[in-house]
Amino acid sequence: MLIGEYTHTLDDKKRLAVPAKFRKQLGKVVVLTRGLDSCLALYPLEAWKALSQKLSALPMGTASSRSFTRFIFAGAVESEVDSLGRILVPDFLKEFADLKTKVIVTGLQDHVELWDEKRWKEYRGRVEKEADVLAEKLGDIGIL
C-alpha cells in the first residue's frame, strides 16, 4: 500500500526522485497523468489498468464521461523509473500542476500524487480544518 508524505526536489532536467519506500510497489514502468485538484497522479501499471477498465466502462454517450476520460488519458504518459529511482515530468504536466522546485509526493493506497509544495500546504490546511465535517459525511454513508 502506498502511504505517506515526502518532500522531493524537481531538478533542472525535470526529473523527480520517487521515494524509496514507493519504488518497489510502483515498479519500473509507471503512468503519470493529470490528477484532480491540480496535482499529478502516478500509477503503477496494474493500478493504471484497473482504472482504465473502469473508465472504459463509462457510457460514451455522456458528455461528462467523455470529458473525464479525455482529461485522464490525453494527459497520460508512460515513464520508466531510472536506475536512481527518478521519473521525468513532461513540461505540459509540470505546467498543469504548477510544479516548482519542491514537490510533495503523497501515497494514496494504489497510486501516488505529486503536488507543488505551496499548493499542497494550502490544500492540506483546508482539509485539516474540514476533517470533522468530512468524517460526518462519510459516516452518513456508512464508511466511518
N, C-alpha and C positions, 0 to 999 in steps of 0.2 A: 504494500500500500504506500502511495506517495503522500507524505505528510510533512509539514514543517514550513518554515520561512527562512530564507537565506538571502544575503546581500552579495551580489557579484558585480563585476565590472565588465562593461561592454568596451572592448578595445577599439583602437583606431581602424582596424580592419573589419569591424562589425562582428567579431567573434565573441561568444559568451560561453564561459565555462559552466557546464551543468554541475550542480552539487554532486559530490562523490556519492552521497547516500542515494541519489536518484539514478545513477548511471546504469546499474545492473538491471533494474526494472524497466528502464526506458529502452535499453538495447542499443545496438549500433546504428540503426536507422530509425529516425523519428519523423513525425509530420508536425510542422509549425504552421499555424493559421491565425486568422483574426479571432479574438475571443470577445466575450461580452464585457461591457463596462470599460471599453477602451484598453484592454490588455491583450496579450497574445496567449494562445493556448498551444501547448506542446504535448503531443500524444505519442505513446509507444504504438507500434504498428497494430497490435491486437486491439487496443482500445479505439484506434482510428477506424479499423474495420468494423467494429461493433457500432460506432457512431454512424458510419457510412451506411450500414444496413438499416438503421433506424430512420435516417434521413431519406433513404431511397424508398422507404415505405410510405412517405408522406404523399398526399394527393397532389399531383402536379397541376390540377385544375384550380388550385387555391393559390392566389397571389402571394399570400404570406409564406406558404410552403416553398414556392419558387424563389422568393426573395431571400429567405433564410438559407436555403440550400446554396444559392449563388454566393451569399456572403461567406459561408464557411468554405466551400470548395474552390471558388475562384481565388481566394486568398491563401490557399494552402500550398506549401512547398515541402517536398521530401528532402530531408537533410541527413547526412552521415555525421555521426559523432566522431571527431578526430581522435587521434591517439592520446591527446591531452584532455579529452573529455569536453571539447568545445563544439558549439554549433555556430553556423553562420546565420546571421539575421539579415535577410534582404532589406534593401532600402525602403521598399513600399510597406513592409511590416514594421520596420523601425519607426517610420513616419506615422503609421496608423496608431501605434501605441505611444507615440511621442517619447520613445526611449532616449535617455541621455546616457551619461556615463554609468551611474549607479542603477542597477536593475535588481528588483526584488523578485526572487524565484520562490513560488509557493507550490506546495504539493496539495492536490485536491483529489485524493483517492486514486483515480485511474488516469489522471493527466496532471500537467504542471501549467501554471500561469506565470507569465513574465510581465512585470509591471514597472513603469517608471517609478523611481523611489518616491518622489513628491506626490504623484497621483495615488500610490499605494497608501501612503500615510494619511492622506485626506480621506480616501475610501474607507480604510480600516477605522479611522476615527468616527466616521458616520455610523458604520455598522456596530461598533462597540457601544455607541450611545443608544442604538435601537435593539440591542440583543434581547432585552426582555420582551419587547413587542413582537419581535420575530419568533421568539420561543412560544409565545401565546398563540400566534397564528399556526405554527406547526403543531401545537397541542390540539388546536381545534380540528385538525385533520388527522389526528391520531399518530403523529410522528414522535412527539415527545410526551 
